[in-house]
């Protein structure tokens, strides 16, 4: 959970009545080992490749990140949660 304090512009310093604003951190939706599909613009999309989640990474721009891997590739990729969809 991230806590941010916002001080009014006209206030020179913090007072005891100032309270932190709590913002919930984004949570991971996918589990390690889960099969997912990478959502890409059509000009970059290959055939419907299936990737597996190999690790969970910290959030970037309030979107959790994952390490993903396709069985046909020798390397792993990093993808944000908003660019992945679960395969059912």
Secondary structure by P-SEA (a helix, b strand, c coil): cbbbbbbccccccccccbbbbbbbcccccccccbbbbbbccccccccbbbbbbcbbbbbcccbbbbbbbbccccbbbbbccccccccc
